[in-house]
Amino acid sequence: MPFLWEQIVDLTYKPKFEIVKPEEAARVAERHFLDLRKKYGSVLAIDLVNTTGGEGRLSEKFASAVQPILSDDLRYIHFDFHKICGHVHFERLSILYDQIADFLDKNGYLLLNDKGEKMKEQLGVVRTNCIDCLDRTNVT
């Protein structure tokens, strides 16, 4: 999540977290996405965290922090991975893929020929996040 937060790791299944300096969230998010846009071009930010519980608070802060800086080259989508896919219905990712198909088509991919010459250039990047580990991101 592109703002300041911390999580004290302990032996519980879902350690508690705290948003640090919430008044700085918009500035931190703006710097983060400005850096991504400079490096990669257009950015599609996909938030994969739950909308309820502690994760819901982080998701709300992320959405509100990014809202003022959305533009033609910065797009944000929330996709509650656990609610929609659960632990076994990964075919439901097609719901997300339908939402982002236009971004992927527009921004393409990098293609090199067998000589290493660039045949096609990628113009943007998809940025995802989850909380605990990269399971949701990797599956997506």
C-alpha positions in Angstrom: 0.0 0.0 0.0 1.5 3.3 -1.0 1.2 5.2 2.2 2.7 4.8 5.7 1.5 1.9 7.8 3.0 -0.6 10.1 2.2 -4.1 11.2 3.7 -5.7 14.4 4.3 -9.3 13.4 3.5 -11.7 16.2 2.2 -15.2 16.5 -1.4 -14.3 15.6 -2.9 -15.3 12.3 -3.6 -11.7 11.3 -1.4 -9.2 13.2 -2.9 -5.8 13.8 -1.7 -2.8 11.8 -1.8 0.9 12.2 -1.9 3.6 9.6 1.0 6.0 10.5 0.6 9.7 9.7 -2.7 9.4 7.8 -2.5 13.0 6.9 0.5 12.2 4.7 -1.2 9.4 2.8 -2.1 11.5 -0.3 1.4 12.9 -0.6 3.1 9.5 -0.2 0.8 7.9 -2.8 1.3 10.8 -5.2 5.1 10.4 -5.0 4.9 6.6 -5.4 2.7 6.8 -8.5 4.7 9.7 -10.0 7.8 7.5 -9.7 6.0 4.5 -11.4 4.7 6.7 -14.2 8.2 8.1 -14.8 9.7 4.6 -15.0 7.0 2.7 -16.8 4.4 5.0 -18.4 0.7 4.5 -17.7 -0.1 2.7 -14.4 -3.1 0.5 -13.5 -3.2 0.0 -9.7 -5.2 -3.0 -8.7 -6.1 -3.3 -5.0 -6.7 -6.9 -4.1 -7.4 -6.6 -0.4 -10.6 -7.3 1.4 -13.2 -4.5 1.8 -14.0 -5.6 5.4 -12.1 -5.8 8.7 -8.7 -4.4 9.1 -7.8 -4.8 5.4 -10.9 -2.8 4.6 -9.5 0.2 6.5 -6.3 -0.1 4.4 -8.2 -0.4 1.2 -10.3 2.7 2.0 -7.2 4.7 2.8 -5.6 3.6 -0.5 -8.6 4.5 -2.5 -9.0 8.0 -0.9 -5.2 8.6 -1.2 -5.1 7.8 -4.9 -8.5 9.5 -5.8 -7.1 13.1 -6.2 -4.3 11.9 -8.6 -6.2 9.7 -10.9 -5.7 10.7 -14.5 -5.6 9.3 -18.1 -2.3 7.6 -17.2 -3.2 6.5 -13.6 -6.1 4.2 -13.1 -7.3 2.5 -9.9 -9.4 -0.6 -9.5 -10.5 -2.4 -6.3 -11.0 -6.1 -6.7 -11.9 -7.9 -3.4 -10.1 -11.1 -4.3 -11.3 -13.2 -1.3 -14.9 -12.1 -1.7 -15.1 -12.8 -5.4 -12.7 -15.8 -5.8 -12.6 -17.3 -2.4 -9.9 -20.0 -2.1 -10.8 -22.0 -5.2 -12.8 -20.0 -7.8 -9.9 -18.5 -9.7 -11.9 -18.6 -12.9 -13.7 -15.6 -11.4 -10.6 -13.5 -12.1 -12.2 -13.2 -15.6 -14.4 -10.5 -14.0 -11.2 -8.5 -13.3 -9.7 -9.3 -16.6 -12.7 -7.9 -18.4 -12.3 -4.7 -16.5 -8.7 -4.3 -17.4 -8.6 -5.6 -21.0 -8.7 -2.1 -22.5 -5.7 -1.1 -20.5 -3.7 -4.2 -21.5 -4.6 -3.7 -25.1 -3.7 -0.1 -25.1 -0.4 -0.5 -23.3 0.8 -3.7 -24.9 3.8 -5.8 -23.9 7.5 -5.9 -24.6 8.4 -8.2 -27.5 11.9 -9.0 -28.6 12.9 -11.0 -31.7 15.4 -13.8 -31.6 18.2 -11.2 -32.1 17.1 -9.3 -29.0 15.8 -6.4 -31.1 12.7 -4.7 -29.8 9.6 -5.5 -32.0 7.0 -4.1 -29.7 7.3 -1.8 -26.7 5.2 -1.9 -23.5 3.8 1.5 -22.6 2.4 0.9 -19.1 2.5 -1.4 -16.0 -0.1 -3.1 -13.8 0.7 -2.6 -10.1 -1.1 -4.9 -7.6 -1.1 -5.3 -3.9 -2.3 -7.6 -1.2 -1.4 -7.7 2.5 0.0 -10.8 4.1 2.1 -12.3 1.3 2.0 -12.4 -2.5 -0.6 -15.1 -2.9 -3.4 -12.9 -4.3 -0.9 -11.0 -6.5 0.7 -14.2 -7.9 -2.7 -15.9 -8.6 -4.0 -12.7 -10.3 
